[in-house]
Amino acid sequence: MEKKRIAAFAIFVGIVVFLLKVSAFLLSNSVALFSDAMESIINIVASLMMFYALMVASRPEDVEHRYGHQKAENISALIEGVLIIIAAVLIIEAAISRIFDPVPFDDIDLGLLVSLGATSINGALAFLMLREARRSRSIALEGDARHLLSDVISSVGVVIGLFIANLTNIFVLDPIMALVVALLLIRMGVGVLRRTFHDLMDSSCVEEECKIIDILERNSGYIEYHDLKTRRSGNKVFMEVHMCLDGKLTVSEGNRMIVAIEDELRSTIPGIVPNIRIEDETQCRRLREEESDGKDISV
């Protein structure tokens, strides 16, 4: 519920910031501030998508989605990355025409003040979202928060550049600053896409695997474990592992040991979904022999 409230608040703040930045552009006639306003449109669309993705991801598993709906967060981040790059292309198109035909500013001082006010609001929202993203391990919230932080950094850079341009009357700095913003957006969009593809391709969770191995090796009662696999879906980590137990253990003793390990995993790694397959030592020995025979055949 906290994630959804923050996402809804982000939509409201995004609209307010967009109106402020449009006002700054209309006051100053600066293409760099126009690029800043264009990015705010992407922020609103991204926040809407994030809110919907969080609603879908919170649904329980059903017949068609046995692993739940957490991938909705990854899909939201993927679309956001594409939108960021589209915004950058539009900004580049607007800036190139101004490079060859620089236009003097209008009321640039008031425009810069309005832009700084909007940027301050964005910065406060970004830190709020990033804190909640770390607490809830939400990739959708984190992606939107980092997007806003990049927006804050680029906006501050634009304000500094326009202030210098106004002092020196070198108005070509205006479209140049817009191009710098566009390049930062492209870099950020590519970063969002790279991480999203990483999760959608079910890449291993390296950090969580280290914790899992540590827990497994600290527990006793089994002979060995193998075939450890992990993957991330939204804010959940799905884990599979095969554990070889002493054949002398009863079913109840084996189950108690596995339950204890699963409880420790859940308390150490929030959102983990463990799946431990039990094998007795005879079965493990047979599997090792089959693997060894397969290697000999391949040689």
Number of C-alpha atoms within 10 A of each C-alpha: 9 9 20 17 10 18 25 17 14 26 20 14 18 26 16 16 25 22 15 21 28 21 19 27 26 17 19 21 18 28 25 29 30 22 28 27 23 18 27 25 18 20 28 20 17 27 27 18 23 31 25 17 24 24 17 16 20 15 11 12 13 10 7 8 10 9 15 19 21 25 23 22 28 29 19 25 28 22 18 26 27 15 20 24 21 17 20 24 17 14 26 19 12 17 26 14 12 19 16 10 12 17 16 17 20 14 15 22 17 14 24 25 13 19 26 20 13 22 24 15 15 24 18 13 19 23 15 14 24 21 14 17 20 12 11 17 17 22 24 30 29 20 30 27 26 17 23 25 20 19 24 22 14 22 27 17 16 26 22 13 17 27 17 15 17 16 9 10 13 14 21 18 22 28 28 20 24 30 24 18 26 28 18 19 26 20 16 20 25 17 13 24 18 13 16 23 15 15 18 16 10 13 13 18 16 11 8 20 17 10 14 21 12 11 15 17 12 9 13 10 13 21 14 16 19 11 9 15 15 21 21 23 22 24 19 20 19 18 20 15 15 17 21 20 22 16 15 10 13 10 9 9 11 18 13 11 15 19 12 11 19 19 11 14 20 13 10 14 14 15 18 20 17 18 14 17 12 18 19 17 18 12 14 20 13 11 12 11 12 12 12 11 11 11 10 9 8 6 5
